[in-house]
Amino acid sequence: MRHLAYFSLLSVAVLAFACGKVETAKQVVTRGETIPVKVIPLSQGTFSSSIAASGTFSTNDETTLSFKVGGIVSQIQVQEGDAVKKGQVIATLDLTEVQAGLNQAKLAYEKVLRDHERAGRLYRDSVATLEQFQNSKTALDIAAQQLKTAEFNLSYSEIRATQNGFVLRKFVNPGQLVASGTPILQINGASQGNWVLKASVNDRNWALVAVGDRATILPSDSDSLPGKVVRKSQAADPVTGAYWAEISPEQTKGLSLASGMFGRALIYPSQQTEGWEIPYEALLDAQGSEGHVFVAEDGQTAKKIQVRLGKISPNTIQVLSGLENYSMLIVSGSAYLTDGSTIQIMK
């Protein structure tokens, strides 16, 4: 009796398992079966999406200062981070050699001036020729220009701040021998508030950005700021291969910024892009800027086509090309479809 009861329970379990398999099998779509799908109409339009970019803050007037002539550095009167005022002397050379050159030029000019005056008297007395008198005048002009050059070199044996701002970098120390044009100090005009965010963008987004486009700047430690694009690069960075756009904030008063500080921005291109916006779930096999979707070409058959993609958002994706000749997009049931599948459009 006990064996009979066990056999009955086992039979019921096997039967229940078999029924379950049959029910599950009914959910699998077989080849050639009509597949129910949902579709939406396709209509081409224009859209513009914000472009996210990041970069660093700087001023367009960052300047590297040098001495006009070479020599030994006598004094560096500022340190990195110091504030400077326009016209302030911030570095000087040892003037021994430069001053000696100026003195030589003065002595040479005085001698040539005496020679010219003597030649003039001799010419008026018909002792010297006109050519000799003209040559003395030429020598005097040359000596005058040499004196002017020496005075100019003396004036540029010291470095003065070209604007109100801050010292960004100091490249040398007193006592160093430097050549003409060697970088000594780098300053900017930060105190004038002319900050810009130099943000990197890829080549596709670079083509969409135009000077004058609105933007929102997101400094790392401040509230968002309205701004606009004031300039963009015309060549790729040779190191990173990226392009950049300069974004100027409309208001910088009260901001705590430093050169090289990181910042982010959202750029709103005024240029409109033509295409379609489709639900994200309709997209299949996306890779890079390419993907696939199914369309209901004749209302009875599914067709798989390749499309070129634009911006992706959590719910929709922009399609830039590939849907020109189609009117209905399949948005539900795509997982069971293959190219040429028979479909039934569900209401």
C-alpha positions in Angstrom: 0.0 0.0 0.0 2.9 2.3 0.9 4.5 1.5 -2.5 1.3 2.3 -4.4 1.0 5.7 -2.7 4.7 6.6 -3.6 4.1 5.6 -7.2 1.0 7.8 -7.4 2.9 10.8 -6.0 5.7 10.2 -8.5 3.3 10.0 -11.4 1.7 13.3 -10.5 5.0 15.0 -10.2 6.2 13.7 -13.6 2.9 14.8 -15.2 3.1 18.3 -13.7 6.7 18.7 -14.9 5.7 17.6 -18.4 2.9 20.1 -18.4 5.2 22.8 -17.3 7.6 22.1 -20.2 4.7 22.2 -22.7 3.6 25.6 -21.4 7.2 27.0 -21.5 7.6 25.7 -25.0 4.6 27.6 -26.2 6.4 30.9 -25.3 9.3 30.3 -27.7 8.7 31.8 -31.1 9.3 29.2 -33.9 10.7 30.0 -37.3 8.1 31.3 -39.7 5.6 32.2 -36.9 4.0 35.6 -37.0 5.5 37.8 -34.3 3.5 40.5 -32.6 5.2 43.9 -32.5 4.5 47.5 -31.6 5.4 50.3 -34.0 5.6 54.1 -34.0 5.4 56.4 -36.9 8.7 58.0 -38.1 8.9 61.7 -38.7 12.1 63.6 -39.4 12.7 66.8 -37.5 15.5 69.0 -36.1 17.0 68.9 -32.7 19.9 70.3 -30.7 21.4 68.6 -27.7 23.8 70.1 -25.2 27.5 69.2 -25.5 29.4 68.3 -22.3 33.0 69.4 -22.3 35.7 69.9 -19.7 39.0 71.8 -19.5 41.0 74.3 -17.5 40.6 78.0 -16.6 43.1 80.5 -17.9 43.4 84.1 -19.1 44.1 85.0 -22.7 46.7 87.5 -21.6 49.1 85.1 -19.9 52.5 86.5 -20.9 56.1 85.1 -20.6 58.5 87.9 -19.9 62.2 88.0 -20.9 65.2 90.3 -21.0 66.0 92.0 -24.3 69.7 91.3 -23.9 71.6 88.5 -22.2 73.5 88.8 -18.9 73.6 87.9 -15.3 70.3 88.1 -13.4 70.7 90.7 -10.5 67.3 90.6 -8.8 64.0 88.7 -9.0 61.7 90.9 -6.9 58.6 88.6 -6.9 57.7 85.1 -6.2 55.1 82.7 -7.7 51.6 83.8 -6.6 52.5 87.4 -5.9 50.2 90.1 -7.2 51.8 92.7 -9.6 50.7 96.1 -10.9 51.3 97.3 -14.4 54.6 99.0 -14.8 56.1 97.5 -11.6 59.8 96.5 -11.9 59.9 92.7 -11.1 63.3 91.6 -12.4 66.7 93.3 -13.3 70.0 92.3 -14.9 73.5 93.2 -13.6 73.9 96.5 -15.6 77.7 96.6 -15.6 78.1 95.3 -19.2 75.0 97.0 -20.5 76.0 100.4 -19.0 79.5 100.0 -20.4 78.0 99.4 -23.9 75.9 102.6 -23.5 78.9 104.6 -22.4 80.9 103.4 -25.5 78.0 104.4 -27.8 77.9 107.9 -26.2 81.7 108.4 -26.6 81.5 107.1 -30.2 78.7 109.5 -31.0 80.5 112.5 -29.5 83.6 111.7 -31.5 81.7 111.4 -34.8 79.8 114.6 -34.0 83.1 116.5 -33.7 84.4 115.0 -36.9 81.2 116.0 -38.7 81.5 119.6 -37.4 85.1 119.7 -38.5 84.3 118.4 -41.9 81.6 121.0 -42.3 84.0 123.8 -41.5 86.6 122.4 -44.0 84.0 122.0 -46.6 82.8 125.6 -46.2 86.5 126.7 -46.6 86.8 124.5 -49.7 89.4 122.3 -48.1 87.2 119.2 -47.8 85.2 117.8 -50.7 81.4 117.4 -50.7 81.8 113.6 -50.5 83.9 113.9 -47.4 81.3 116.1 -45.8 78.5 113.7 -46.7 80.4 110.7 -45.4 80.8 112.4 -42.1 77.1 113.0 -41.9 76.4 109.4 -42.6 78.8 108.3 -39.9 77.1 110.7 -37.5 73.7 109.2 -38.3 75.0 105.6 -37.8 76.5 106.6 -34.4 73.2 108.2 -33.4 71.3 104.9 -34.1 73.9 102.9 -32.2 73.5 105.1 -29.2 69.7 104.8 -29.5 70.1 100.9 -29.6 72.3 101.0 -26.5 69.7 103.1 -24.6 66.9 100.8 -25.7 68.9 97.7 -24.4 69.5 99.5 -21.1 65.7 100.2 -20.7 65.0 96.5 -21.4 67.6 95.2 -18.9 64.8 95.3 -16.4 61.4 93.6 -16.6 58.2 95.5 -15.8 54.8 94.0 -15.3 52.7 94.5 -18.5 49.4 94.3 -16.7 47.7 94.0 -13.3 47.7 90.3 -12.4 49.6 87.6 -10.7 53.0 85.8 -11.1 52.3 82.3 -12.4 55.8 80.9 -12.8 59.4 82.0 -12.0 61.9 80.3 -14.2 65.3 81.6 -13.0 67.0 82.8 -9.8 69.4 85.7 -9.1 73.0 85.0 -10.2 72.0 82.9 -13.3 73.5 83.7 -16.7 70.7 84.0 -19.2 70.6 84.6 -23.0 68.5 87.1 -24.8 64.8 85.9 -24.8 65.2 83.3 -22.0 61.9 83.0 -20.1 62.2 84.7 -16.8 58.7 85.1 -15.4 55.1 84.3 -16.5 52.3 86.6 -15.4 48.6 86.9 -16.2 45.9 89.6 -16.0 43.7 87.6 -13.6 42.9 90.7 -11.5 41.1 92.1 -14.5 38.6 89.2 -14.4 39.1 88.1 -18.0 38.9 84.3 -17.3 38.0 81.7 -19.9 37.4 78.0 -19.8 39.4 76.2 -22.5 37.3 73.1 -23.0 38.2 70.1 -25.2 35.6 68.6 -27.6 35.8 65.9 -30.2 35.7 66.6 -33.9 32.0 65.9 -34.3 31.0 68.3 -31.5 33.6 70.8 -32.7 31.6 71.0 -36.0 28.4 71.8 -34.1 29.8 74.5 -31.9 29.9 78.1 -33.2 31.2 81.3 -31.7 28.5 83.0 -29.8 26.7 79.8 -28.7 25.3 79.8 -25.1 27.0 77.7 -22.4 26.7 76.9 -18.7 30.0 76.8 -16.9 30.3 74.5 -13.9 33.4 75.4 -11.7 34.5 72.8 -9.3 33.7 74.8 -6.2 31.1 77.3 -7.3 27.5 77.5 -8.6 26.9 77.3 -12.3 27.6 80.4 -14.4 26.1 81.5 -17.7 28.6 82.0 -20.5 29.2 81.9 -24.2 31.7 80.5 -26.7 34.1 83.3 -27.7 36.6 81.3 -29.8 37.4 77.8 -31.1 40.4 76.1 -32.4 41.1 75.7 -36.1 43.5 72.8 -35.7 43.7 69.7 -33.5 46.0 69.6 -30.6 49.1 67.7 -31.8 49.4 65.7 -28.6 45.8 64.8 -27.7 44.2 65.1 -31.1 41.3 67.0 -29.5 39.8 70.4 -30.5 39.0 73.1 -28.0 36.5 75.9 -27.5 37.0 78.9 -25.2 34.0 79.8 -23.1 33.9 83.1 -21.3 31.7 83.5 -18.2 29.4 86.5 -18.2 30.3 87.3 -14.6 33.6 86.5 -12.8 33.3 88.9 -9.8 33.6 87.0 -6.5 34.9 83.8 -8.2 37.9 82.1 -6.7 39.8 80.9 -9.8 43.4 80.0 -10.5 45.1 79.4 -13.8 44.9 75.6 -14.6 41.9 75.0 -12.4 39.6 72.3 -13.7 36.1 73.1 -14.9 33.2 71.6 -16.8 30.7 73.2 -19.2 27.5 72.4 -21.1 27.4 74.1 -24.6 24.1 74.6 -26.3 24.7 74.7 -30.1 22.6 77.1 -32.1 23.1 74.8 -35.1 20.2 72.4 -35.6 20.7 68.8 -36.7 18.2 67.0 -38.9 17.2 63.4 -38.0 15.0 61.3 -35.8 14.6 60.7 -32.1 13.7 57.1 -31.4 13.1 55.1 -28.1 16.3 53.6 -26.7 14.7 50.1 -26.7 14.3 50.1 -30.4 18.1 50.1 -31.0 20.0 46.9 -31.5 23.7 46.0 -31.9 25.0 49.5 -31.3 28.7 50.0 -31.7 30.3 53.4 -31.7 28.3 55.7 -34.0 26.5 52.8 -35.8 23.6 50.6 -34.8 20.6 48.7 -36.2 16.8 48.9 -35.9 13.8 47.1 -37.4 11.3 48.8 -39.5 7.9 47.6 -40.7 8.5 48.2 -44.4 5.1 46.9 -45.6 3.3 46.4 -42.3 3.8 42.6 -42.6 7.5 42.1 -42.7 10.3 43.2 -40.5 13.4 44.7 -42.1 16.7 45.2 -40.3 18.6 48.4 -41.3 21.8 50.1 -40.3 21.6 53.6 -38.9 24.1 56.3 -37.9 23.7 57.5 -34.4 23.9 60.9 -32.7 23.5 61.8 -29.0 22.3 59.2 -26.6 20.1 60.1 -23.6 18.5 57.7 -21.0 15.2 57.4 -22.9 15.9 58.3 -26.5 18.6 58.3 -29.0 19.2 60.5 -32.1 19.4 58.9 -35.5 21.2 61.0 -38.0 20.7 58.9 -41.1 19.4 55.6 -42.3 15.6 56.1 -41.8 14.9 58.3 -44.8 12.7 55.9 -46.8 10.7 54.4 -43.9 7.6 55.4 -42.1 7.1 52.8 -39.2 9.7 51.8 -36.6 9.3 48.6 -34.5 9.8 49.4 -30.8 8.6 46.2 -29.2 9.3 42.6 -30.1 12.6 43.3 -31.7 14.3 40.6 -29.6 12.5 37.8 -31.5 12.9 39.3 -35.0 15.3 38.5 -37.8 15.5 40.3 -41.1 12.4 39.2 -43.1 10.4 38.0 -40.1 6.6 38.0 -40.5 5.0 40.4 -38.1 1.6 41.4 -36.7 1.3 45.0 -35.6 -0.4 45.2 -32.2 -2.6 48.2 -31.4 
